[in-house]
Amino acid sequence: QVQLRESGGGWVQAGGSLRLSCTASGNTNSINAIGWYRQAPGKQRELVAAISNGGTTNYADSVKGRFTISRDNAKNTLYLQMDSLKPEDTAVYYCNAEGPRGSRSWGQGTQVTVSS
């Protein structure tokens, strides 16, 4: 079982930057891929960015060129650098880890609010 804890959310004006962190603990060797999802009020949860154990990254079209996902395996930590933030990026951001047989673990989420 994997436990995930996010940090780094907050309030920022449009055009600003934030960096989210997600620290994994537990059976981290079982993680195949790890990433960030977000959920805005009244909307479905959506993939923002993900990174595989081999380093392959995947981004939602809406964040390409503005967000960067990275990981520090020595620290079991995942990052999401968010630049040029827009009001439509406002959401709760969740860390997600995918394990064997499609299993998924979720963090508790961190709020990101971007004001115009």
One Martini backbone bead per residue (centre of mass of N, CA, C, O) as a GRO file, in nm:
protein
  116
    1GLN     BB    1   0.099   0.035   0.019
    2VAL     BB    2   0.023   0.380  -0.056
    3GLN     BB    3   0.130   0.700   0.052
    4LEU     BB    4   0.001   1.040   0.011
    5ARG     BB    5   0.146   1.384   0.017
    6GLU     BB    6   0.051   1.707  -0.017
    7SER     BB    7   0.200   2.026  -0.129
    8GLY     BB    8   0.185   2.391  -0.221
    9GLY     BB    9  -0.056   2.526  -0.210
   10GLY     BB   10  -0.271   2.818  -0.316
   11TRP     BB   11  -0.240   3.162  -0.377
   12VAL     BB   12  -0.267   3.330  -0.704
   13GLN     BB   13  -0.193   3.513  -0.960
   14ALA     BB   14  -0.209   3.569  -1.265
   15GLY     BB   15   0.108   3.443  -1.390
   16GLY     BB   16   0.196   3.271  -1.178
   17SER     BB   17   0.352   3.053  -0.926
   18LEU     BB   18   0.377   2.694  -0.848
   19ARG     BB   19   0.471   2.424  -0.615
   20LEU     BB   20   0.425   2.088  -0.605
   21SER     BB   21   0.407   1.821  -0.361
   22CYS     BB   22   0.484   1.456  -0.335
   23THR     BB   23   0.482   1.215  -0.080
   24ALA     BB   24   0.601   0.888  -0.052
   25SER     BB   25   0.480   0.587   0.111
   26GLY     BB   26   0.573   0.268   0.161
   27ASN     BB   27   0.516   0.076  -0.136
   28THR     BB   28   0.704   0.226  -0.370
   29ASN     BB   29   0.797  -0.018  -0.557
   30SER     BB   30   0.491  -0.047  -0.688
   31ILE     BB   31   0.533   0.189  -0.870
   32ASN     BB   32   0.472   0.283  -1.214
   33ALA     BB   33   0.307   0.554  -1.173
   34ILE     BB   34   0.294   0.921  -1.154
   35GLY     BB   35   0.059   1.195  -1.058
   36TRP     BB   36  -0.167   1.455  -1.169
   37TYR     BB   37  -0.472   1.585  -1.050
   38ARG     BB   38  -0.795   1.753  -1.108
   39GLN     BB   39  -1.067   1.946  -0.932
   40ALA     BB   40  -1.336   2.120  -1.011
   41PRO     BB   41  -1.613   2.268  -0.964
   42GLY     BB   42  -1.841   2.057  -1.128
   43LYS     BB   43  -1.607   1.859  -1.208
   44GLN     BB   44  -1.404   1.641  -1.331
   45ARG     BB   45  -1.152   1.448  -1.298
   46GLU     BB   46  -0.814   1.528  -1.415
   47LEU     BB   47  -0.546   1.507  -1.602
   48VAL     BB   48  -0.228   1.668  -1.598
   49ALA     BB   49   0.020   1.470  -1.500
   50ALA     BB   50   0.278   1.225  -1.591
   51ILE     BB   51   0.513   0.962  -1.466
   52SER     BB   52   0.732   0.728  -1.524
   53ASN     BB   53   0.990   0.523  -1.441
   54GLY     BB   54   1.132   0.610  -1.726
   55GLY     BB   55   1.030   0.933  -1.768
   56THR     BB   56   0.766   0.949  -1.896
   57THR     BB   57   0.557   1.202  -2.022
   58ASN     BB   58   0.227   1.355  -1.944
   59TYR     BB   59  -0.004   1.597  -2.086
   60ALA     BB   60  -0.221   1.822  -2.083
   61ASP     BB   61  -0.305   2.052  -2.312
   62SER     BB   62  -0.367   2.292  -2.102
   63VAL     BB   63  -0.041   2.265  -1.978
   64LYS     BB   64   0.135   2.289  -2.201
   65GLY     BB   65   0.427   2.487  -2.132
   66ARG     BB   66   0.360   2.538  -1.802
   67PHE     BB   67   0.407   2.251  -1.700
   68THR     BB   68   0.615   2.048  -1.464
   69ILE     BB   69   0.724   1.723  -1.428
   70SER     BB   70   0.878   1.559  -1.138
   71ARG     BB   71   1.141   1.347  -0.983
   72ASP     BB   72   1.261   1.213  -0.659
   73ASN     BB   73   1.363   0.906  -0.571
   74ALA     BB   74   1.528   0.954  -0.307
   75LYS     BB   75   1.255   1.117  -0.184
   76ASN     BB   76   0.977   1.028  -0.287
   77THR     BB   77   0.921   1.277  -0.499
   78LEU     BB   78   0.678   1.491  -0.637
   79TYR     BB   79   0.638   1.735  -0.902
   80LEU     BB   80   0.475   2.068  -0.976
   81GLN     BB   81   0.534   2.304  -1.209
   82MET     BB   82   0.361   2.624  -1.211
   83ASP     BB   83   0.306   2.833  -1.483
   84SER     BB   84   0.114   3.065  -1.600
   85LEU     BB   85  -0.136   3.108  -1.445
   86LYS     BB   86  -0.487   3.037  -1.439
   87PRO     BB   87  -0.807   3.046  -1.340
   88GLU     BB   88  -0.862   2.751  -1.471
   89ASP     BB   89  -0.657   2.611  -1.251
   90THR     BB   90  -0.863   2.596  -1.048
   91ALA     BB   91  -0.813   2.352  -0.784
   92VAL     BB   92  -0.787   2.029  -0.686
   93TYR     BB   93  -0.488   1.860  -0.613
   94TYR     BB   94  -0.377   1.529  -0.706
   95CYS     BB   95  -0.217   1.250  -0.607
   96ASN     BB   96  -0.102   0.965  -0.814
   97ALA     BB   97  -0.076   0.602  -0.790
   98GLU     BB   98   0.039   0.333  -0.991
   99GLY     BB   99  -0.006  -0.008  -0.980
  100PRO     BB  100  -0.079  -0.312  -0.969
  101ARG     BB  101  -0.354  -0.397  -1.144
  102GLY     BB  102  -0.458  -0.083  -1.136
  103SER     BB  103  -0.382   0.042  -0.889
  104ARG     BB  104  -0.479   0.316  -0.656
  105SER     BB  105  -0.346   0.618  -0.519
  106TRP     BB  106  -0.437   0.889  -0.287
  107GLY     BB  107  -0.451   1.194  -0.195
  108GLN     BB  108  -0.605   1.472  -0.029
  109GLY     BB  109  -0.516   1.735  -0.137
  110THR     BB  110  -0.470   2.064  -0.304
  111GLN     BB  111  -0.521   2.398  -0.314
  112VAL     BB  112  -0.582   2.599  -0.612
  113THR     BB  113  -0.569   2.961  -0.655
  114VAL     BB  114  -0.668   3.177  -0.929
  115SER     BB  115  -0.649   3.511  -0.992
  116SER     BB  116  -0.752   3.791  -1.206
   0.00000   0.00000   0.00000
